[in-house]
Amino acid sequence: MFYAVYNILSLVLLVPVLVYHLYRSVSRGRPPALGERFGRIPRTLPDIIANRPVIWLHAVSVGEAVAARPLLKALRQRYPGHAIVVSTTTETGRGVASGFPEKDLCIYFPFDFLPAVRRTLDAVKPKLVIIMETEIWPNFNREAARRGIPVILANGRISDRSYGRYLKFAWFFRHALEFCSRLCMQTATDRERVIAIGAPAERTLVPGNLKYDIPCRQVSPAERAALRQRYAIPGGMTVITAASTHPGEEEPVLAAYRELLASSHGPLMLVLVPRHPERAAQVAGLLEEAGLPFLRRTALAGDASPAFSGGSVLLVDTVGELMDMYALSDLAFVGGSLVPTGGHNLLEPASLGIPFIFGPHMTNFREIAALVLNCRAGVRINGPDELAPACRSLLDAASLRRELGANGLAMVRENGGATERHLAVIAAYV
């Protein structure tokens, strides 16, 4: 009865969903890719995966795709004879996942419209589906189970902000969760929460957080110099990167930057990386209003001759280059944390030995933020007014920056292992 009602509603809501999707794609200047979302997979797919069993990994957007990278590398090494198909929901996620050498094919995940789901499963023919974090689609899970295809939830989490909503609709989610072969959650709290919304307790495990298995290394002076040359940044510049910023964060970042420029003892520049590159025009307007000279990443000359001087800004309007921006920096601010969006991954700068600052809103990364503070690997501020003083304190203390960076590297190295624990679960189904 549930699925009859769900599929009638899916049909009724199809038109408004299409209108919203088209508007979102056009407004962001990206192709809607409706064919793939309705299960029309490129004709080249059978040649790419011919005569090989398929592992299908789904990562909804950029964050999930980055978190999946250690698992993808391990799957490619462990199962070299398998084809790996990666799907995403967002265009930015597609942009990142398309660059992963471990995958054989990158596609868009289908709408949870039964004909679209069936066409996609008919084309991909996976032996196993791995869904990152918390994507719960009733038709997809049920249809996969009907075909005998195991579905594993990997790196699962239920955030503080989402938990209340999930509980209200537990009657809905339990129909999809019951078809998961295994649910691999990040923490014991996530396990308790997903069971509360309907997951079978006997199939729910806690292998840990894949994000801790991010590759880590100390950025060498030679690597930093080469990266700065690539991005036309003079070698003697002190560089602050403001990463993954959201609306409402760029203004305090720019105010703090101007305050630092007024008191700086040397050449200083800012690398500004909005979380969503389609906001670059809006952020460029803020830079113009602030009177700060800037260049977009896409406008840099190919010869990489020095393009920046003290007081200027590199506005990154591309995807897939954030780790490079961290690596060339002296100090970073991790965005999504001055506004209540839940924060972003603090392990990325930590994995490169880069000292960093973050704000109070870290509900999506509560465990990681607590570990960072416990290991003294980063600095938390309580609001925008503290950003400039925190930056100034760290810029004036090179030894403290080195200490924070070393602590971050040690933290990442000591908390890995989730990939191997996930592989142990996956091995039973491959």
C-alpha positions, 0 to 999 in steps of 0.5 A: 500500500505504501509504495502504491501511494508513493508512486502515485505521489511521485507521478503527481509531483513529477512536473513541479520537480522537473520545473524546479530542477530546470530552473536550478540548472539554468540559473546556475548555468549548468546542463540539466542532464534530464536524460540520465536522471530519467535513466537514459545512460550514455550508449557507451556504458555497455562497452565500458563495463562489458563482461565485468561485475559492477560496483556502483557508489553514489555520492550526492555532492562534493562533500560526499564525493571527497569523503568517498575517495579513500573507499574508492581507492581501496575498492579499485585496489582490492577489486581490480577486475570490477568496474566502478560506476560513481553517481552524483546528484549535484552538478558540482559533485559531478565535476569533482567525481569526474576527475577521480581516476578510480572510477570507470564511469560517472553518471547522475543518480536517477530521480526516484521515479520507478521507470527511471530507477528501473532503466538505470538499474537495467543499464548499470546492472550493479552487483553491489550499490554503496550509498554515501552518508544519508541518501534514502530513496524508497523506490531505488532501495526496493527495486535493488532488493527485488533484483537481489542487489545488496545496498550498503549505506556507507559513512552514514550520519544523521545530523542534529539539524536533520534528526528531528525531521527524520523522526517525524517521517520515520513511517516513510524512511523505514520502508526504504531502510528495511531494504539496506543490507548493511548500514555503516554509521560514523558514530554510536549516536548516528547508529542510535538515530538511524535505528530510531527512524526505522533501520534494522538494528541487527544490520546497523554497524559503526565502522567509523568516519571515512573522512579520517582516512584522507591522505595526509602529508606535510606540505614541503616548501618546494611544493608550496612554491610550485603551487604558488607559481602555478596560481601566479602568487609571488613566493614571499606573500603571506596567504590566507585561504577562506574556504567553502564560504556561504552567503553571510560569511564573505562580508565578515571575511572581507572585513577581517581581511581589510583589518589585517591589511591595515596592521600587517607587517608584510605582503598579505593576500586572500584566497577566497573559495565560495562553497558553490562556484556559481556564486562567484559573480555575487562574491565578485560584487562584494569584492568590488564594493569593498574596493579590493583588487581581485582576479578570478581563477578562470581569468589567470593567464596560462603562463602563471606569471605573478598576478597578485600583489599585497592586498589582492584576492584570488577568487576561486570560481572552479571546483576540485582545487580546494586542497591546492589552495590549502596547500599553498596557504599559511593559514586557513579559515574553514567556512560554513561555520560562521553561519548555521549551515553545519560547517565543513571538513576540518580534516582537509587542512589538517591533513596537509599540516595547515593551521586553521580557524573555524566558527561555532556552527559545526553541527554536521562535524561535531565529533571532528570539531571536538577532536580538533580542539582536544588535539589542539589542531585548530582554533575555534572562534565564537563569531565574526568579530573574533576572526581578525584577532584570531588571524592576527595572533596566528600570523604573528606566531609562526611557531604556534602555526607550526605546532597547530599544523603538526598536531593536525597531521598527528590527529589525522594519522591516529584516527584512521582505519574506517576504510578497512572496516568498511571493506570488511563489511563490503567483502561479504557482498562482492 
